[in-house]
């Protein structure tokens, strides 16, 4: 289960000399950790780019919520959707009215192509995340998430692949659409079966990725 909406960073494009004037049009706004900063029905139509930090993008349905993605530095999103946006750590967003972005895209074809490419990738990934939430059980989603993190940021040696999650058990549970207790039970079972080894807080070793992947269907 992937947590990124896009593999591309818009910050890299904006930092190019030809986009200097456009970059100056953004306003930096700081938000503290664990705050709900945008919700459906937000009164301003804004676009934001994550400059620093991580944010959780999720849908709330009755008494449950479903994580769509973890936004990181370079990701772009808007405030006028059905999704909620919550900070997972102290974060800085670059904010601009959406109509101003539209105007600049109309005059800058290179930037426009980059943004459209990112938005297309985000849409594709959104369907992939929703598919995982609907058709896969919690153990499969958790296994896929850990494998995804291993492939993205893991360090592999003879002992296996080490991953640093930087997520609490509660945050991990919200991403896979489960409770903290259920995720703890599954992780403890993985540790007992030798599929995972806990090295330190939020840091794990996966000795055999292939065996770990197959275990999700047992």
Secondary structure, DSSP 8 states (H G I E B T S, - for coil): ----S-S--HHHHHTSGGGHHHHTT-EEEEE-TT-EEE-TT-SS-EEEEEEES-EEEEEEETTEEEEEEEE-TT-EEESSSS-EEEESS-EEEEEEEHHHHHHHHHH-HHHHHHHHHHHHHHHHHHHHHHHHHHHS-HHHHHHHHHHHHHHHH-EEETTEEEEE----HHHHHHHHTS-HHHHHHHHHHHHHTTS-EEEETTEEEES-HHHHHHHTT-
